[in-house]
Amino acid sequence: MKISEYFRSIQGEGLTIGTPTYFIRTAGCNLRCTWCDTKYAWDGGIEMTVDEVMERMDDTENVCLTGGEPLLQKDTPELIDKLLKAGKRIVIETNGSMDISKIPKNERIIISLDVKCPSSGMSEKNLISNIGHIGKKDQLKFVIGDPVDMNYALRFLRENQVDTNVIFCPAGGIDMLPIAEEILKRNLNVRVLPQLHKMIWGEGRSV
C-alpha cells in the first residue's frame, strides 16, 4: 500500500480530539478539495506492506487511518484487521465519496465520514448511501467555509436520516465563532470543533 507518512501526535479533530494518537496517512486521493491541508498526500508516497506498516507501530492505543483517502488502498481491510487484532482503537477518516459498507462493524472502530460542502468544490462527489452505514458511535463531519456551506449542511441534515454524531468544523480549522453563533441561534444539536493540531503547531505538519 502507498503510505505518505506515519507519526505519533495529538488527535486534532472529531470525537477523540486531544488524545495521543498514532497516524497512518495513505497516499492518493480521488478528490481535490479547495481547502485541503494535506495536498502533499494527493499522490506520491512509498510502497509498504501491511506487515511493514505494523512493524512501525508503537504502543499507542489510538490509531487514525487517514489520507489522502485510505479506502482507495486495496490493503486497507487487511491493515484494519491487524490493527484490531493488536488491540488498537481506530478512527477511519474517509472523504465521503467511497463506499464504507465493507468497513467492519466493531466497537473499536469509529468511522469519520465527511460530507463535502460547496466550498470544497467536491459536493457532487458525496455518496449519500454511506449514511445508511454509520452508527451512533461514528461521526459525520462538515467543513464549513461560508454561509452557503452552512445552508447546505443544514439542508443535508434535514433531508437525510442521520443518527450519529454531527461535527461542524471551520475551513482552516480555527475560526469557530461564526459557526458557533449560527448553531446557537438555530438551536442545533451538533458539535462545533476546531482542528486542535493547528492551534498547537500552526499550519505545519503536526509531527
CYANA upper distance limits for C-alpha pairs under 8 A (distance plus 0.5 A):
  1 MET  CA     26 THR  CA      8.21
  1 MET  CA     46 ILE  CA      8.44
  1 MET  CA     47 GLU  CA      5.90
  1 MET  CA     48 MET  CA      5.80
  1 MET  CA     49 THR  CA      6.51
  1 MET  CA     50 VAL  CA      7.71
  1 MET  CA     73 GLN  CA      6.57
  1 MET  CA     74 LYS  CA      7.76
  1 MET  CA     75 ASP  CA      6.58
  1 MET  CA     76 THR  CA      8.33
  2 LYS  CA     26 THR  CA      6.25
  2 LYS  CA     27 ALA  CA      5.84
  2 LYS  CA     28 GLY  CA      8.09
  2 LYS  CA     44 GLY  CA      8.27
  2 LYS  CA     45 GLY  CA      5.91
  2 LYS  CA     46 ILE  CA      5.79
  2 LYS  CA     47 GLU  CA      5.13
  2 LYS  CA     48 MET  CA      6.77
  2 LYS  CA     73 GLN  CA      7.85
  3 ILE  CA     24 ILE  CA      7.97
  3 ILE  CA     25 ARG  CA      6.53
  3 ILE  CA     26 THR  CA      4.77
  3 ILE  CA     27 ALA  CA      5.69
  3 ILE  CA     45 GLY  CA      5.47
  3 ILE  CA     46 ILE  CA      5.78
  3 ILE  CA     47 GLU  CA      6.84
  3 ILE  CA     48 MET  CA      7.22
  4 SER  CA     25 ARG  CA      5.99
  4 SER  CA     26 THR  CA      5.66
  4 SER  CA     27 ALA  CA      5.27
  4 SER  CA     41 ALA  CA      6.32
  4 SER  CA     44 GLY  CA      7.54
  4 SER  CA     45 GLY  CA      4.74
  4 SER  CA     46 ILE  CA      6.98
  4 SER  CA     67 GLY  CA      8.33
  5 GLU  CA     23 PHE  CA      8.47
  5 GLU  CA     24 ILE  CA      6.83
  5 GLU  CA     25 ARG  CA      5.79
  5 GLU  CA     26 THR  CA      7.59
  5 GLU  CA     45 GLY  CA      8.04
  6 TYR  CA     22 TYR  CA      7.83
  6 TYR  CA     23 PHE  CA      5.88
  6 TYR  CA     24 ILE  CA      5.10
  6 TYR  CA     25 ARG  CA      6.52
  7 PHE  CA     22 TYR  CA      6.27
  7 PHE  CA     23 PHE  CA      5.83
  7 PHE  CA     24 ILE  CA      7.47
  7 PHE  CA    207 VAL  CA      6.61
  8 ARG  CA     20 PRO  CA      7.66
  8 ARG  CA     21 THR  CA      6.21
  8 ARG  CA     22 TYR  CA      4.79
  8 ARG  CA     23 PHE  CA      6.51
  8 ARG  CA    207 VAL  CA      7.14
  9 SER  CA     20 PRO  CA      6.25
  9 SER  CA     21 THR  CA      6.04
  9 SER  CA     22 TYR  CA      6.88
  9 SER  CA     23 PHE  CA      7.87
  9 SER  CA    206 SER  CA      7.00
  9 SER  CA    207 VAL  CA      6.43
 10 ILE  CA     17 ILE  CA      8.00
 10 ILE  CA     18 GLY  CA      6.05
 10 ILE  CA     19 THR  CA      5.92
 10 ILE  CA     20 PRO  CA      5.03
 10 ILE  CA     21 THR  CA      6.11
 10 ILE  CA    197 HIS  CA      7.33
 10 ILE  CA    206 SER  CA      8.46
 11 GLN  CA     16 THR  CA      7.01
 11 GLN  CA     17 ILE  CA      5.46
 11 GLN  CA     18 GLY  CA      5.73
 11 GLN  CA     19 THR  CA      5.92
 11 GLN  CA     20 PRO  CA      6.71
 11 GLN  CA     21 THR  CA      6.24
 11 GLN  CA    196 LEU  CA      8.03
 11 GLN  CA    197 HIS  CA      7.66
 12 GLY  CA     17 ILE  CA      5.63
 12 GLY  CA     18 GLY  CA      6.62
 12 GLY  CA    194 PRO  CA      8.04
 12 GLY  CA    195 GLN  CA      5.44
 12 GLY  CA    196 LEU  CA      4.77
 12 GLY  CA    197 HIS  CA      5.24
 12 GLY  CA    198 LYS  CA      8.20
 13 GLU  CA     17 ILE  CA      5.47
 13 GLU  CA     18 GLY  CA      8.43
 13 GLU  CA    193 LEU  CA      7.56
 13 GLU  CA    194 PRO  CA      7.19
 13 GLU  CA    195 GLN  CA      5.79
 13 GLU  CA    196 LEU  CA      7.04
 14 GLY  CA    112 SER  CA      8.28
 14 GLY  CA    139 GLN  CA      7.84
 14 GLY  CA    141 LYS  CA      8.44
 14 GLY  CA    167 ILE  CA      7.51
 14 GLY  CA    193 LEU  CA      7.56
 15 LEU  CA    139 GLN  CA      7.93
 17 ILE  CA    196 LEU  CA      7.80
 18 GLY  CA    196 LEU  CA      7.77
 19 THR  CA     62 ASN  CA      8.36
 20 PRO  CA     60 THR  CA      7.71
 20 PRO  CA     62 ASN  CA      7.46
 21 THR  CA     60 THR  CA      6.87
 21 THR  CA     61 GLU  CA      7.78
 21 THR  CA     62 ASN  CA      5.36
 21 THR  CA     63 VAL  CA      5.88
 21 THR  CA     64 CYS  CA      7.16
 22 TYR  CA     57 MET  CA      8.07
 22 TYR  CA     58 ASP  CA      8.29
 22 TYR  CA     60 THR  CA      6.74
 22 TYR  CA     61 GLU  CA      8.43
 22 TYR  CA     62 ASN  CA      6.74
 22 TYR  CA     63 VAL  CA      5.20
 22 TYR  CA     64 CYS  CA      6.70
 23 PHE  CA     63 VAL  CA      6.30
 23 PHE  CA     64 CYS  CA      5.30
 23 PHE  CA     65 LEU  CA      6.65
 23 PHE  CA     66 THR  CA      7.73
 24 ILE  CA     63 VAL  CA      7.95
 24 ILE  CA     64 CYS  CA      6.70
 24 ILE  CA     65 LEU  CA      5.53
 24 ILE  CA     66 THR  CA      6.68
 24 ILE  CA     67 GLY  CA      8.36
 25 ARG  CA     41 ALA  CA      8.25
 25 ARG  CA     65 LEU  CA      6.62
 25 ARG  CA     66 THR  CA      5.29
 25 ARG  CA     67 GLY  CA      5.14
 25 ARG  CA     68 GLY  CA      7.36
 25 ARG  CA     70 PRO  CA      8.01
 26 THR  CA     41 ALA  CA      7.64
 26 THR  CA     45 GLY  CA      7.97
 26 THR  CA     65 LEU  CA      8.18
 26 THR  CA     66 THR  CA      6.81
 26 THR  CA     67 GLY  CA      5.18
 26 THR  CA     68 GLY  CA      6.16
 26 THR  CA     69 GLU  CA      7.17
 26 THR  CA     70 PRO  CA      6.07
 26 THR  CA     73 GLN  CA      8.28
 27 ALA  CA     41 ALA  CA      5.31
 27 ALA  CA     42 TRP  CA      6.50
 27 ALA  CA     43 ASP  CA      5.98
 27 ALA  CA     44 GLY  CA      6.71
 27 ALA  CA     45 GLY  CA      5.77
 27 ALA  CA     67 GLY  CA      6.54
 27 ALA  CA     68 GLY  CA      5.64
 27 ALA  CA     69 GLU  CA      7.70
 27 ALA  CA     70 PRO  CA      8.24
 28 GLY  CA     41 ALA  CA      6.49
 28 GLY  CA     42 TRP  CA      5.02
 28 GLY  CA     43 ASP  CA      5.02
 28 GLY  CA     44 GLY  CA      7.64
 28 GLY  CA     45 GLY  CA      8.47
 28 GLY  CA     67 GLY  CA      7.74
 28 GLY  CA     68 GLY  CA      5.50
 28 GLY  CA     69 GLU  CA      6.75
 28 GLY  CA     72 LEU  CA      7.93
 29 CYS  CA     41 ALA  CA      7.90
 29 CYS  CA     42 TRP  CA      5.49
 29 CYS  CA     43 ASP  CA      7.58
 29 CYS  CA     67 GLY  CA      7.75
 29 CYS  CA     68 GLY  CA      5.07
 29 CYS  CA     69 GLU  CA      5.42
 29 CYS  CA     72 LEU  CA      7.90
 30 ASN  CA     42 TRP  CA      8.48
 30 ASN  CA     69 GLU  CA      7.72
 31 LEU  CA     95 ASN  CA      8.49
 31 LEU  CA    122 MET  CA      7.40
 32 ARG  CA     36 CYS  CA      7.85
 32 ARG  CA    120 SER  CA      8.47
 32 ARG  CA    121 GLY  CA      8.20
 32 ARG  CA    122 MET  CA      7.69
 33 CYS  CA    120 SER  CA      5.14
 33 CYS  CA    121 GLY  CA      6.45
 33 CYS  CA    122 MET  CA      6.64
 34 THR  CA    119 SER  CA      7.68
 34 THR  CA    120 SER  CA      5.54
 34 THR  CA    121 GLY  CA      6.82
 35 TRP  CA    120 SER  CA      6.84
 35 TRP  CA    171 ALA  CA      7.35
 35 TRP  CA    172 GLY  CA      7.89
 38 THR  CA     42 TRP  CA      7.95
 38 THR  CA     67 GLY  CA      8.39
 38 THR  CA     68 GLY  CA      7.91
 39 LYS  CA     68 GLY  CA      8.48
 40 TYR  CA     44 GLY  CA      8.39
 41 ALA  CA     45 GLY  CA      7.72
 41 ALA  CA     67 GLY  CA      6.96
 41 ALA  CA     68 GLY  CA      5.65
 42 TRP  CA     68 GLY  CA      6.04
 43 ASP  CA     68 GLY  CA      8.43
 48 MET  CA     52 GLU  CA      6.46
 48 MET  CA     53 VAL  CA      7.10
 49 THR  CA     53 VAL  CA      6.91
 50 VAL  CA     54 MET  CA      6.71
 50 VAL  CA     75 ASP  CA      7.55
 50 VAL  CA     78 GLU  CA      7.67
 50 VAL  CA     79 LEU  CA      6.22
 51 ASP  CA     55 GLU  CA      6.61
 52 GLU  CA     56 ARG  CA      7.19
 53 VAL  CA     57 MET  CA      7.40
 54 MET  CA     79 LEU  CA      8.49
 54 MET  CA     82 LYS  CA      8.35
 54 MET  CA     83 LEU  CA      8.24
 60 THR  CA     88 LYS  CA      8.38
 61 GLU  CA     87 GLY  CA      7.71
 61 GLU  CA     88 LYS  CA      5.46
 61 GLU  CA     89 ARG  CA      6.49
 62 ASN  CA     88 LYS  CA      6.38
 62 ASN  CA     89 ARG  CA      5.32
 62 ASN  CA     90 ILE  CA      6.50
 62 ASN  CA     91 VAL  CA      8.30
 63 VAL  CA     88 LYS  CA      7.03
 63 VAL  CA     89 ARG  CA      6.48
 63 VAL  CA     90 ILE  CA      5.33
 63 VAL  CA     91 VAL  CA      6.84
 64 CYS  CA     90 ILE  CA      6.16
 64 CYS  CA     91 VAL  CA      5.21
 64 CYS  CA     92 ILE  CA      6.51
 64 CYS  CA     93 GLU  CA      7.81
 65 LEU  CA     70 PRO  CA      7.26
 65 LEU  CA     90 ILE  CA      7.55
 65 LEU  CA     91 VAL  CA      6.65
 65 LEU  CA     92 ILE  CA      5.41
 65 LEU  CA     93 GLU  CA      6.71
 66 THR  CA     70 PRO  CA      6.23
 66 THR  CA     92 ILE  CA      6.73
 66 THR  CA     93 GLU  CA      5.49
 66 THR  CA     94 THR  CA      7.44
 67 GLY  CA     93 GLU  CA      7.99
 67 GLY  CA     94 THR  CA      8.30
 69 GLU  CA     73 GLN  CA      8.42
 69 GLU  CA     93 GLU  CA      8.29
 69 GLU  CA     94 THR  CA      6.46
 69 GLU  CA     95 ASN  CA      7.06
 70 PRO  CA     76 THR  CA      7.17
 70 PRO  CA     92 ILE  CA      8.42
 70 PRO  CA     93 GLU  CA      8.09
 70 PRO  CA     94 THR  CA      7.27
 71 LEU  CA     76 THR  CA      6.95
 71 LEU  CA     94 THR  CA      7.56
 71 LEU  CA     98 MET  CA      7.29
 72 LEU  CA     98 MET  CA      8.45
 75 ASP  CA     79 LEU  CA      6.84
 76 THR  CA     80 ILE  CA      6.63
 77 PRO  CA     81 ASP  CA      6.72
 77 PRO  CA    103 ILE  CA      7.96
 78 GLU  CA     82 LYS  CA      6.80
 79 LEU  CA     83 LEU  CA      6.61
 80 ILE  CA     84 LEU  CA      6.71
 80 ILE  CA     90 ILE  CA      8.47
 81 ASP  CA     85 LYS  CA      6.77
 82 LYS  CA     86 ALA  CA      6.64
 83 LEU  CA     87 GLY  CA      7.06
 83 LEU  CA     88 LYS  CA      5.99
 83 LEU  CA     89 ARG  CA      8.41
 83 LEU  CA     90 ILE  CA      8.23
 84 LEU  CA     88 LYS  CA      5.83
 84 LEU  CA     89 ARG  CA      7.59
 84 LEU  CA     90 ILE  CA      8.32
 84 LEU  CA    108 ARG  CA      7.96
 88 LYS  CA    108 ARG  CA      7.81
 89 ARG  CA    108 ARG  CA      5.32
 89 ARG  CA    109 ILE  CA      6.59
 90 ILE  CA    108 ARG  CA      6.68
 90 ILE  CA    109 ILE  CA      5.33
 90 ILE  CA    110 ILE  CA      6.74
 91 VAL  CA    109 ILE  CA      6.36
 91 VAL  CA    110 ILE  CA      5.22
 91 VAL  CA    111 ILE  CA      6.41
 91 VAL  CA    112 SER  CA      7.16
 92 ILE  CA    109 ILE  CA      7.80
 92 ILE  CA    110 ILE  CA      6.78
 92 ILE  CA    111 ILE  CA      5.53
 92 ILE  CA    112 SER  CA      6.28
 93 GLU  CA    111 ILE  CA      6.90
 93 GLU  CA    112 SER  CA      5.20
 93 GLU  CA    113 LEU  CA      6.81
 93 GLU  CA    114 ASP  CA      8.33
 94 THR  CA     98 MET  CA      7.96
 94 THR  CA    111 ILE  CA      8.13
 94 THR  CA    112 SER  CA      6.72
 94 THR  CA    113 LEU  CA      5.88
 94 THR  CA    114 ASP  CA      6.89
 95 ASN  CA    113 LEU  CA      6.74
 95 ASN  CA    114 ASP  CA      5.45
 95 ASN  CA    115 VAL  CA      7.76
 95 ASN  CA    116 LYS  CA      8.16
 96 GLY  CA    113 LEU  CA      6.05
 96 GLY  CA    114 ASP  CA      5.36
 96 GLY  CA    115 VAL  CA      6.23
 96 GLY  CA    116 LYS  CA      7.75
 96 GLY  CA    125 LYS  CA      8.13
 96 GLY  CA    126 ASN  CA      5.92
 96 GLY  CA    127 LEU  CA      6.50
 96 GLY  CA    130 ASN  CA      7.90
 97 SER  CA    125 LYS  CA      5.97
 97 SER  CA    126 ASN  CA      5.43
 97 SER  CA    127 LEU  CA      5.46
 98 MET  CA    127 LEU  CA      7.27
 99 ASP  CA    127 LEU  CA      7.76
 99 ASP  CA    129 SER  CA      8.47
 99 ASP  CA    130 ASN  CA      6.87
100 ILE  CA    130 ASN  CA      6.65
100 ILE  CA    133 HIS  CA      7.34
101 SER  CA    130 ASN  CA      7.58
101 SER  CA    133 HIS  CA      6.32
104 PRO  CA    109 ILE  CA      8.37
105 LYS  CA    109 ILE  CA      7.88
110 ILE  CA    137 LYS  CA      6.91
110 ILE  CA    138 ASP  CA      5.38
110 ILE  CA    139 GLN  CA      7.77
111 ILE  CA    134 ILE  CA      7.49
111 ILE  CA    138 ASP  CA      5.51
111 ILE  CA    139 GLN  CA      6.77
112 SER  CA    138 ASP  CA      6.69
112 SER  CA    139 GLN  CA      5.42
112 SER  CA    140 LEU  CA      6.53
112 SER  CA    141 LYS  CA      7.42
113 LEU  CA    139 GLN  CA      6.72
113 LEU  CA    140 LEU  CA      5.45
113 LEU  CA    141 LYS  CA      6.54
114 ASP  CA    140 LEU  CA      6.38
114 ASP  CA    141 LYS  CA      5.26
114 ASP  CA    142 PHE  CA      6.60
115 VAL  CA    123 SER  CA      7.93
115 VAL  CA    126 ASN  CA      6.75
115 VAL  CA    140 LEU  CA      7.53
115 VAL  CA    141 LYS  CA      6.61
115 VAL  CA    142 PHE  CA      5.94
115 VAL  CA    143 VAL  CA      8.37
116 LYS  CA    120 SER  CA      6.76
116 LYS  CA    122 MET  CA      6.49
116 LYS  CA    123 SER  CA      5.21
116 LYS  CA    125 LYS  CA      8.19
116 LYS  CA    126 ASN  CA      6.94
116 LYS  CA    142 PHE  CA      7.04
116 LYS  CA    143 VAL  CA      7.61
117 CYS  CA    121 GLY  CA      8.04
117 CYS  CA    122 MET  CA      7.66
117 CYS  CA    123 SER  CA      5.65
117 CYS  CA    142 PHE  CA      7.38
117 CYS  CA    143 VAL  CA      7.32
117 CYS  CA    144 ILE  CA      7.53
117 CYS  CA    149 ASP  CA      5.80
117 CYS  CA    152 TYR  CA      7.02
117 CYS  CA    153 ALA  CA      7.41
118 PRO  CA    122 MET  CA      7.17
118 PRO  CA    123 SER  CA      5.80
118 PRO  CA    148 VAL  CA      7.71
118 PRO  CA    149 ASP  CA      6.39
118 PRO  CA    152 TYR  CA      8.02
119 SER  CA    144 ILE  CA      8.37
119 SER  CA    145 GLY  CA      6.66
119 SER  CA    146 ASP  CA      7.95
119 SER  CA    148 VAL  CA      8.40
119 SER  CA    149 ASP  CA      7.05
122 MET  CA    126 ASN  CA      8.09
129 SER  CA    133 HIS  CA      8.14
130 ASN  CA    134 ILE  CA      7.51
131 ILE  CA    160 ASN  CA      8.32
131 ILE  CA    161 GLN  CA      8.26
131 ILE  CA    162 VAL  CA      7.30
134 ILE  CA    138 ASP  CA      6.53
134 ILE  CA    139 GLN  CA      8.21
134 ILE  CA    163 ASP  CA      8.41
134 ILE  CA    164 THR  CA      7.50
135 GLY  CA    163 ASP  CA      7.03
135 GLY  CA    164 THR  CA      6.12
136 LYS  CA    163 ASP  CA      6.40
136 LYS  CA    164 THR  CA      4.77
136 LYS  CA    165 ASN  CA      7.11
137 LYS  CA    164 THR  CA      7.04
137 LYS  CA    165 ASN  CA      7.62
138 ASP  CA    164 THR  CA      6.43
138 ASP  CA    165 ASN  CA      6.78
139 GLN  CA    164 THR  CA      6.38
139 GLN  CA    165 ASN  CA      5.14
139 GLN  CA    166 VAL  CA      6.31
139 GLN  CA    167 ILE  CA      7.50
140 LEU  CA    164 THR  CA      7.38
140 LEU  CA    165 ASN  CA      6.60
140 LEU  CA    166 VAL  CA      5.37
140 LEU  CA    167 ILE  CA      6.58
141 LYS  CA    166 VAL  CA      6.55
141 LYS  CA    167 ILE  CA      5.27
141 LYS  CA    168 PHE  CA      6.54
141 LYS  CA    169 CYS  CA      7.78
142 PHE  CA    153 ALA  CA      7.36
142 PHE  CA    166 VAL  CA      8.39
142 PHE  CA    167 ILE  CA      6.71
142 PHE  CA    168 PHE  CA      5.49
142 PHE  CA    169 CYS  CA      6.70
143 VAL  CA    149 ASP  CA      8.43
143 VAL  CA    168 PHE  CA      6.51
143 VAL  CA    169 CYS  CA      5.35
143 VAL  CA    170 PRO  CA      6.04
143 VAL  CA    171 ALA  CA      6.04
144 ILE  CA    149 ASP  CA      5.88
144 ILE  CA    150 MET  CA      6.58
144 ILE  CA    168 PHE  CA      7.10
144 ILE  CA    169 CYS  CA      6.49
144 ILE  CA    170 PRO  CA      5.37
144 ILE  CA    171 ALA  CA      6.00
144 ILE  CA    179 ILE  CA      8.30
145 GLY  CA    149 ASP  CA      6.59
145 GLY  CA    150 MET  CA      8.37
145 GLY  CA    170 PRO  CA      6.55
145 GLY  CA    171 ALA  CA      5.36
146 ASP  CA    150 MET  CA      7.04
147 PRO  CA    151 ASN  CA      6.71
148 VAL  CA    152 TYR  CA      6.63
149 ASP  CA    153 ALA  CA      6.59
150 MET  CA    154 LEU  CA      6.74
151 ASN  CA    155 ARG  CA      6.57
152 TYR  CA    156 PHE  CA      6.58
153 ALA  CA    157 LEU  CA      6.77
154 LEU  CA    158 ARG  CA      6.75
155 ARG  CA    159 GLU  CA      6.61
156 PHE  CA    160 ASN  CA      6.54
157 LEU  CA    161 GLN  CA      7.62
157 LEU  CA    162 VAL  CA      7.19
165 ASN  CA    190 VAL  CA      7.74
165 ASN  CA    191 ARG  CA      8.27
166 VAL  CA    189 ASN  CA      8.49
166 VAL  CA    190 VAL  CA      5.64
166 VAL  CA    191 ARG  CA      6.66
167 ILE  CA    190 VAL  CA      6.32
167 ILE  CA    191 ARG  CA      5.22
167 ILE  CA    192 VAL  CA      6.39
167 ILE  CA    193 LEU  CA      7.26
168 PHE  CA    179 ILE  CA      8.14
168 PHE  CA    190 VAL  CA      7.54
168 PHE  CA    191 ARG  CA      6.59
168 PHE  CA    192 VAL  CA      5.44
168 PHE  CA    193 LEU  CA      6.90
169 CYS  CA    173 GLY  CA      6.79
169 CYS  CA    176 MET  CA      7.86
169 CYS  CA    192 VAL  CA      6.48
169 CYS  CA    193 LEU  CA      5.85
169 CYS  CA    194 PRO  CA      6.26
169 CYS  CA    195 GLN  CA      8.04
170 PRO  CA    174 ILE  CA      6.95
170 PRO  CA    175 ASP  CA      6.70
170 PRO  CA    176 MET  CA      6.41
170 PRO  CA    179 ILE  CA      7.71
170 PRO  CA    193 LEU  CA      8.38
170 PRO  CA    194 PRO  CA      7.32
172 GLY  CA    195 GLN  CA      8.44
173 GLY  CA    194 PRO  CA      5.49
173 GLY  CA    195 GLN  CA      5.03
173 GLY  CA    196 LEU  CA      8.15
173 GLY  CA    198 LYS  CA      7.53
174 ILE  CA    194 PRO  CA      5.80
174 ILE  CA    195 GLN  CA      6.80
174 ILE  CA    196 LEU  CA      8.34
174 ILE  CA    198 LYS  CA      7.87
174 ILE  CA    199 MET  CA      7.44
175 ASP  CA    194 PRO  CA      8.22
176 MET  CA    180 ALA  CA      6.47
176 MET  CA    192 VAL  CA      7.63
176 MET  CA    193 LEU  CA      7.88
176 MET  CA    194 PRO  CA      7.28
177 LEU  CA    181 GLU  CA      6.58
178 PRO  CA    182 GLU  CA      6.76
179 ILE  CA    183 ILE  CA      6.62
179 ILE  CA    192 VAL  CA      7.69
180 ALA  CA    184 LEU  CA      6.70
180 ALA  CA    192 VAL  CA      6.85
181 GLU  CA    185 LYS  CA      6.55
182 GLU  CA    186 ARG  CA      6.66
183 ILE  CA    187 ASN  CA      6.32
183 ILE  CA    188 LEU  CA      5.83
183 ILE  CA    189 ASN  CA      8.45
183 ILE  CA    190 VAL  CA      8.09
184 LEU  CA    188 LEU  CA      7.16
195 GLN  CA    199 MET  CA      7.47
196 LEU  CA    200 ILE  CA      6.88
197 HIS  CA    201 TRP  CA      6.30
197 HIS  CA    202 GLY  CA      7.59
197 HIS  CA    206 SER  CA      6.68
198 LYS  CA    202 GLY  CA      4.75
198 LYS  CA    203 GLU  CA      6.09
198 LYS  CA    204 GLY  CA      8.22
198 LYS  CA    206 SER  CA      8.21
201 TRP  CA    205 ARG  CA      8.21
201 TRP  CA    206 SER  CA      6.61
